[in-house]
Amino acid sequence: MKVFKPLLIRFSVLALMLVGMNFLYQKYFLEKDIQTHSGVINKVRKALADSCEIIYLGESSNITYRADDIDKRAISDFINDYFPNKKIGNITKEATHAGNYYELLRNIPEKSSVKTVIVTLNLRSFDANWIYSSLETPLQKSMVMLKKYPPLYNRFLLSFKGYDVKTDKEREQQYKREWRKSKLEFPFPVKYTTVTDWDKAMFHDGIKNNDGSKNPELTSLACHYIKTYAFQIDTVKNPRIKDFDKIVQLAKKRNWNLIFNLMAENTEKARDLVGEELVFLMKQNRDILIKRYNQNHVLVVDNLETIPDEQFIDQNWTTEHYAEAGRKTIAKNVALVLQKFYPNDFKQVKYSNDKRQDFINDCEGFTIWGQMQTLSEEKPFAGMKSSKTGQEQDFSITFEYPVKNLPDSLSALDVSFQLYCSESAGNSKVVLEISGKDIEFYLKDKSLSELVHKTNEWEQITCKFKLPANFYQGDLLKVYVYNPDNTILYIDDIRIRFSVIPGDEEIKDS
């Protein structure tokens, strides 16, 4: 007894020290480490601060758009159009999967405004190439500070790499091992029973041009489709199944409505490049997931075959990145299922096809243009944000618009915006670009140094561009401020207005 008493005292003192250190760490250092290593939690916090009742979790499929989209908003924004009286928040981070979604959802307090959760169900995330992706180490690292353990212990794990750390070479060995060893089973005769054998045969035989020669680009793409979609989900061993199962259990515990949004894959291109055998596997995996989670009382939105090939932005890779019509289709399908939980809040949506010629962006982030990453809270003219350029961020927020969607007979455009510069505008310019397959690339600019008259205060800048005679042969029109200097410029409250110039009136800078 005398021996154990000193040990008990020492352990008690040690325990008290650890509790005290954890308290001090949590009070003075935790938030800084969270912002440094797990900043994605800010997306959760924003949704909670906005008192969102519905949360949409997704990866890049939610926010990726095509340059010629008229409406560049996210899928979650389009869903919100159907429920104008509900607040739908989105938690979006590129390359994330269900394991990351679970940790983010777990960090929502038990008592919150959240009633319904919509989770992206990405078929590719069940494949070995994603499970053992080189991105997995940084993703795992970004979640450590959000784990359910005491904060000081999480910091200890982060410092000593107490998470899944592997080199890119080790990850590659893992997914290639899966490709070699996992057998593919079909209810009909198929030549190849492993990804490796199928991939080698496709690479050897190739996709043929009309003259019978091998097309290396299409052959490479066909091989990538095989390596991406030729798998069969093992519901016992697949780690992504375990991740989604944990989300189901968490939703039950929190009493959330739960929807899984199965994203569209380019089955049209998979069929054309590889054949029905590959599409069979894609559909089979879809059926496995829907059956499993329907049995767990989860509503699954089946978008697998809903988007045509031309609506996929990336034509030389496998992604769930859709152009505007594709994103709207996904959103509508989700909204129709979400309607079951909110029948009285659902409103039919009809998007206008009217051709506009007047466009405004207040740089608050609600109107999506190109280069949204330039929005900054450092120095707004009005509201909370402006577009910041300079110091290797050469391009301001960018107006991008398909020429075919502009009214007929236009011949000029007026550009106006608020500008703040602390020094000379230097080499900065207002730029008009017109590009397309049937037009020679057109670029016209106006020097800001000739338009700016003030420094260290906001000034309205206006200028006019005459459109070239062959303007309507173009595909995409862009307007932006180009600033290659180290001097910072801030741009706010931008207006782009197209017009018709009577006769051959000369355009002068205004």
C-alpha positions in Angstrom: 0.0 0.0 0.0 2.9 2.4 0.8 4.3 1.7 -2.6 1.1 2.5 -4.5 0.3 5.7 -2.6 3.2 7.7 -4.1 2.3 6.4 -7.5 -1.3 7.4 -7.1 -0.3 10.9 -6.0 2.0 11.2 -9.1 -0.6 10.0 -11.5 -3.2 12.4 -9.9 -0.7 15.3 -10.2 0.0 14.3 -13.8 -3.7 14.1 -14.6 -4.4 17.5 -13.1 -1.5 18.9 -15.1 -2.8 17.5 -18.3 -6.3 18.9 -17.5 -4.8 22.3 -16.8 -2.7 22.2 -19.9 -5.6 21.2 -22.0 -7.7 24.1 -20.5 -4.9 26.6 -21.2 -4.3 25.3 -24.7 -8.1 25.4 -25.5 -8.3 29.0 -24.2 -5.2 30.6 -25.8 -4.0 28.4 -28.7 -6.7 26.1 -30.0 -8.4 28.6 -32.4 -5.2 29.6 -34.1 -4.3 26.0 -34.7 -7.8 25.3 -36.1 -7.5 28.2 -38.5 -4.0 27.1 -39.6 -4.8 23.4 -40.1 -8.6 22.9 -40.2 -10.0 26.1 -41.7 -12.8 24.2 -43.4 -14.6 24.3 -40.0 -15.4 28.0 -40.9 -17.9 26.7 -43.5 -19.7 24.8 -40.8 -19.7 27.9 -38.5 -21.0 30.1 -41.2 -23.9 27.8 -41.9 -24.7 27.8 -38.2 -24.3 31.6 -37.9 -26.8 32.0 -40.8 -29.3 29.7 -38.9 -29.5 27.4 -41.9 -32.1 24.6 -41.5 -30.8 22.6 -44.5 -27.1 21.8 -45.0 -25.6 20.7 -48.4 -22.2 18.9 -48.2 -20.2 18.5 -51.3 -16.9 18.6 -53.1 -16.0 20.5 -56.2 -19.1 19.3 -58.1 -21.1 21.7 -56.1 -19.3 24.9 -57.1 -17.5 24.2 -60.5 -19.0 26.0 -63.5 -18.2 26.4 -67.2 -17.0 29.8 -68.4 -19.9 30.2 -70.8 -22.5 29.5 -68.1 -24.9 32.4 -67.7 -25.8 31.5 -64.2 -22.6 30.3 -62.4 -24.1 29.5 -59.1 -23.6 26.3 -57.1 -26.0 23.3 -57.1 -26.9 24.2 -53.5 -27.9 27.7 -54.7 -30.2 26.2 -57.4 -31.8 23.9 -54.8 -32.5 26.9 -52.6 -34.4 28.5 -55.5 -37.1 25.8 -54.9 -37.4 26.7 -51.2 -37.1 30.5 -51.1 -38.3 30.6 -47.5 -35.7 28.2 -46.2 -32.0 28.8 -45.6 -29.8 26.3 -47.3 -26.2 26.5 -46.3 -23.4 24.6 -48.1 -20.2 23.1 -46.8 -18.0 22.6 -49.8 -14.4 21.6 -50.0 -12.6 20.2 -53.1 -11.7 16.4 -53.1 -13.6 15.7 -49.8 -15.4 12.4 -49.3 -17.8 10.9 -46.7 -15.1 10.4 -44.1 -14.5 14.2 -44.1 -18.2 14.9 -44.3 -18.7 12.9 -41.1 -16.2 14.9 -39.1 -17.7 18.1 -40.3 -21.2 17.0 -39.4 -20.1 15.7 -36.0 -18.9 19.3 -35.2 -22.4 20.6 -35.6 -23.7 21.1 -32.0 -26.4 18.7 -30.9 -28.7 21.8 -30.4 -28.6 23.8 -33.6 -30.9 25.1 -36.4 -30.0 22.1 -38.6 -32.9 19.8 -39.4 -32.0 18.3 -42.8 -28.6 17.2 -44.3 -27.9 16.6 -48.0 -24.7 14.7 -48.5 -23.0 14.2 -51.9 -22.7 10.5 -52.8 -19.9 10.4 -55.3 -19.5 7.0 -57.0 -15.8 7.5 -57.8 -15.1 8.0 -54.1 -15.6 4.2 -53.6 -12.9 3.4 -56.1 -9.3 2.4 -55.0 -7.8 5.3 -57.0 -9.7 7.8 -54.7 -9.5 5.8 -51.5 -5.7 5.7 -51.9 -5.4 9.1 -53.5 -2.3 11.2 -53.0 -4.7 13.9 -51.6 -5.7 11.6 -48.7 -2.8 12.6 -46.4 -3.5 16.4 -46.5 -7.2 15.6 -46.2 -6.6 13.5 -43.1 -4.4 16.2 -41.7 -7.1 18.8 -42.2 -9.5 16.8 -40.0 -7.2 16.0 -37.0 -8.0 19.2 -35.0 -11.7 18.5 -35.5 -11.7 15.0 -33.9 -13.8 14.2 -30.8 -10.7 13.9 -28.5 -9.5 16.6 -26.1 -8.0 19.5 -28.1 -4.5 19.0 -26.6 -4.5 15.4 -27.6 -5.6 16.3 -31.2 -2.6 18.8 -31.3 -0.4 16.0 -30.1 -1.6 13.7 -32.9 -1.1 16.5 -35.4 2.5 17.2 -34.2 3.5 13.6 -34.3 1.6 12.7 -37.4 -0.9 10.5 -35.7 -3.1 10.1 -38.8 -2.9 8.2 -42.1 0.4 9.4 -43.5 1.8 7.7 -46.6 4.0 8.9 -49.5 2.6 9.2 -53.0 4.5 6.1 -54.0 2.9 4.1 -51.2 -0.5 5.3 -52.2 0.1 4.3 -55.8 1.2 0.8 -54.7 -2.0 0.5 -52.7 -4.4 1.2 -55.6 -2.4 -0.7 -58.1 -2.5 -3.7 -55.8 -6.3 -3.4 -55.8 -6.3 -3.2 -59.6 -4.3 -6.4 -59.8 -6.0 -8.5 -57.2 -9.7 -7.5 -57.0 -11.7 -9.8 -59.3 -14.6 -8.4 -61.4 -17.6 -10.6 -61.6 -20.2 -10.4 -64.4 -23.4 -12.4 -65.1 -22.2 -12.7 -68.7 -19.0 -13.7 -70.4 -16.3 -10.9 -70.2 -12.6 -11.2 -71.3 -11.1 -9.4 -68.4 -11.6 -10.0 -64.7 -9.2 -7.4 -63.3 -8.7 -3.7 -63.9 -5.0 -4.3 -64.7 -5.8 -6.8 -67.5 -8.6 -4.7 -68.9 -6.4 -1.6 -68.9 -3.5 -3.3 -70.6 -5.8 -4.7 -73.3 -7.4 -1.3 -73.9 -3.9 0.3 -74.1 -2.7 -2.3 -76.5 -5.7 -2.4 -78.9 -6.7 1.3 -78.4 -9.4 3.5 -79.7 -9.2 3.7 -83.5 -9.5 6.7 -85.8 -11.6 6.5 -89.0 -8.5 5.4 -90.9 -7.8 2.6 -88.5 -4.9 4.2 -86.8 -4.7 4.4 -83.0 -5.9 7.5 -81.3 -3.6 8.0 -78.3 -5.7 10.7 -76.6 -8.9 8.7 -76.7 -7.1 5.5 -75.8 -5.6 7.2 -72.7 -9.1 8.5 -71.7 -10.6 5.0 -72.2 -8.0 3.5 -69.9 -8.7 6.1 -67.3 -12.4 5.3 -67.4 -11.6 1.7 -66.8 -9.3 2.5 -63.9 -11.9 4.8 -62.4 -15.2 2.9 -62.8 -14.2 -0.8 -63.1 -14.8 -1.9 -59.5 -17.5 -3.5 -57.4 -18.4 -2.2 -54.0 -17.7 -4.6 -51.2 -20.1 -3.4 -48.5 -18.1 -5.2 -45.8 -14.5 -4.0 -46.6 -14.9 -0.7 -48.5 -14.0 2.2 -46.1 -16.3 4.6 -47.8 -19.3 2.4 -46.9 -18.2 2.6 -43.3 -18.0 6.4 -43.6 -21.5 6.7 -45.0 -22.8 4.3 -42.4 -21.4 6.6 -39.7 -23.2 9.5 -41.2 -26.5 7.5 -41.1 -26.0 6.8 -37.4 -25.1 10.4 -36.6 -28.2 11.6 -38.4 -30.4 9.2 -36.4 -28.8 10.3 -33.2 -29.3 14.0 -34.1 -32.8 13.4 -35.5 -31.8 14.9 -38.9 -33.6 14.2 -42.1 -30.9 12.7 -44.4 -30.6 12.7 -48.2 -27.7 11.2 -50.2 -27.2 12.9 -53.6 -25.8 10.3 -56.0 -24.0 12.4 -58.6 -24.2 11.9 -62.3 -21.3 10.2 -64.1 -20.6 10.4 -67.8 -22.1 7.0 -68.7 -22.6 8.2 -72.3 -18.8 8.6 -72.8 -18.1 5.4 -70.8 -20.3 3.5 -73.2 -18.8 5.0 -76.3 -15.1 4.6 -75.2 -15.2 1.3 -73.3 -18.6 -0.4 -73.8 -21.6 -1.8 -71.9 -19.5 -3.9 -69.6 -18.2 -0.8 -67.8 -21.6 0.9 -67.7 -23.0 -2.4 -66.2 -20.5 -2.0 -63.3 -21.5 1.7 -62.8 -25.2 0.8 -62.6 -24.5 -2.2 -60.4 -22.7 0.0 -57.9 -25.5 2.5 -58.0 -28.0 -0.2 -57.3 -26.0 -1.4 -54.3 -25.8 2.0 -52.8 -29.5 2.9 -53.3 -30.7 -0.5 -51.9 -28.4 -0.3 -48.8 -29.3 3.2 -47.8 -33.0 3.0 -48.7 -33.1 0.1 -46.2 -31.6 2.5 -43.7 -34.4 4.9 -44.3 -32.2 7.4 -46.2 -33.6 9.1 -49.3 -31.2 8.6 -52.2 -31.4 10.9 -55.3 -30.4 8.9 -58.3 -28.7 11.2 -60.8 -26.3 8.6 -62.2 -27.6 8.7 -65.8 -29.3 12.1 -65.9 -26.6 14.4 -67.4 -25.7 14.1 -71.1 -22.1 14.1 -72.3 -22.1 17.7 -73.5 -22.9 19.0 -70.1 -19.8 17.6 -68.5 -17.1 20.3 -68.3 -14.1 18.0 -68.3 -14.1 16.1 -71.5 -10.6 14.7 -71.1 -11.0 13.4 -67.5 -13.5 11.8 -65.2 -15.2 14.4 -62.9 -18.6 15.4 -61.7 -18.2 18.9 -63.0 -21.3 20.1 -64.9 -22.2 23.1 -66.9 -25.2 25.2 -65.9 -28.0 23.0 -67.3 -26.4 20.0 -65.7 -26.2 21.6 -62.3 -29.8 22.8 -62.6 -30.9 19.2 -63.4 -29.1 17.8 -60.3 -30.6 20.6 -58.2 -34.1 20.0 -59.4 -33.9 16.2 -58.7 -32.7 16.9 -55.2 -35.4 19.5 -54.7 -38.1 17.1 -55.7 -36.9 14.6 -53.0 -36.4 17.4 -50.4 -40.0 18.4 -51.1 -41.0 15.3 -49.1 -39.7 17.0 -45.9 -41.0 20.5 -46.8 -44.1 20.1 -49.0 -45.5 23.5 -48.0 -42.3 25.3 -48.8 -41.6 23.9 -52.2 -42.0 26.3 -55.2 -41.8 25.5 -58.8 -38.9 27.3 -60.5 -38.9 28.6 -64.1 -35.7 30.2 -65.2 -35.9 33.1 -67.6 -34.6 32.8 -71.1 -34.7 36.6 -71.7 -31.5 38.0 -73.3 -29.9 40.6 -71.1 -27.6 43.4 -72.0 -27.1 45.0 -68.6 -25.1 43.3 -65.8 -24.1 44.4 -62.3 -21.9 42.8 -59.7 -21.5 44.4 -56.2 -18.6 42.0 -55.4 -20.4 40.7 -52.3 -20.2 37.1 -53.6 -23.8 36.5 -54.5 -23.4 37.1 -58.2 -20.9 34.5 -59.5 -18.4 35.7 -62.1 -14.9 34.4 -62.9 -12.0 34.9 -60.5 -14.2 34.9 -57.3 -11.1 34.1 -55.3 -10.1 37.8 -55.6 -13.0 39.0 -53.4 -11.5 40.5 -50.2 -12.9 42.2 -47.1 -9.8 44.5 -46.9 -11.3 47.6 -48.5 -14.8 47.6 -49.8 -16.5 50.6 -51.4 -19.9 49.5 -50.2 -21.0 46.4 -48.5 -18.4 44.0 -47.2 -16.1 43.1 -50.1 -14.3 44.2 -53.2 -12.1 42.6 -55.8 -8.4 42.8 -55.0 -5.7 42.7 -57.7 -1.9 43.1 -57.8 1.0 41.3 -56.3 0.8 38.3 -58.6 -3.1 38.3 -58.6 -3.2 39.8 -62.0 -6.9 39.5 -62.8 -9.9 41.1 -61.1 -13.2 39.5 -60.8 -14.1 38.7 -64.4 -17.3 39.1 -66.4 -17.7 36.0 -68.6 -20.7 35.6 -70.9 -21.6 33.5 -73.9 -22.0 35.7 -77.0 -24.9 33.6 -78.3 -27.0 34.7 -75.3 -26.7 38.4 -75.9 -29.4 40.3 -77.9 -29.0 41.0 -81.6 -27.5 44.2 -83.1 -25.2 45.2 -80.3 -22.2 47.3 -81.2 -20.7 48.6 -78.0 -20.3 48.0 -74.3 -19.9 50.5 -71.4 -17.8 49.5 -68.4 -18.1 51.3 -65.1 -16.8 50.4 -61.6 -15.4 51.9 -58.4 -11.6 51.9 -58.1 -9.3 52.5 -55.2 -5.6 52.8 -55.7 -3.0 54.1 -53.2 -0.5 54.9 -55.9 -0.4 55.3 -59.7 -2.4 52.8 -61.7 0.8 51.8 -63.4 0.4 49.2 -66.2 -3.1 48.3 -65.2 -5.8 48.0 -67.9 -9.5 47.4 -68.5 -9.6 44.5 -70.9 -12.2 43.2 -73.4 -11.6 39.7 -74.7 -13.7 37.8 -77.3 -12.7 34.2 -78.2 -14.2 31.3 -80.0 -13.6 28.6 -82.6 -14.9 30.6 -85.5 -13.2 33.9 -84.6 -9.7 35.1 -84.3 -8.9 35.9 -80.7 -9.8 39.5 -80.0 -8.3 41.6 -77.2 -8.8 45.4 -76.7 -7.6 47.3 -73.6 -7.8 50.8 -72.1 -5.0 52.0 -69.8 -6.2 52.8 -66.3 -3.5 55.4 -65.9 -5.4 57.5 -68.4 -8.7 57.1 -66.6 -7.6 57.5 -63.0 -7.5 61.0 -61.5 -7.4 60.3 -57.8 -5.4 58.2 -55.3 -6.1 57.0 -51.8 -9.9 57.4 -52.3 -12.6 55.6 -54.3 -13.2 56.9 -57.8 -15.8 55.9 -60.4 -14.1 54.7 -63.7 -16.0 54.6 -66.9 -15.0 53.6 -70.4 -16.5 52.4 -73.7 -15.5 49.6 -76.1 -16.6 49.3 -79.7 -17.4 45.7 -80.5 -15.8 44.3 -83.7 -17.9 43.7 -86.7 -17.6 39.9 -86.5 -18.4 40.0 -82.7 -21.3 37.5 -83.1 -19.0 34.8 -84.5 -17.4 34.6 -81.1 -18.3 32.1 -78.3 -17.2 33.8 -75.1 -16.8 37.5 -74.0 -14.8 38.6 -71.0 -14.2 42.0 -69.3 -11.8 42.4 -66.4 -9.1 44.6 -64.9 -5.6 43.4 -65.6 -3.0 44.5 -63.0 0.5 42.9 -63.4 2.1 45.3 -60.9 2.8 45.0 -57.2 0.5 48.0 -56.5 -2.8 46.8 -55.0 -6.0 47.9 -56.7 -9.5 47.4 -55.4 -12.5 47.2 -57.7 -16.1 47.3 -56.6 -19.7 47.8 -57.9 -19.0 46.8 -61.5 -21.5 47.5 -64.3 -21.3 46.1 -67.8 -23.9 47.5 -70.3 -24.2 46.6 -73.9 -25.6 49.1 -76.4 -26.2 50.1 -80.0 -24.2 53.0 -81.5 -26.1 55.0 -84.0 -24.3 55.1 -87.3 -20.5 55.1 -87.2 -20.2 57.3 -84.1 -16.7 57.4 -82.8 -16.1 56.0 -79.3 -13.9 58.0 -76.9 -12.9 57.2 -73.4 -15.3 58.8 -71.0 
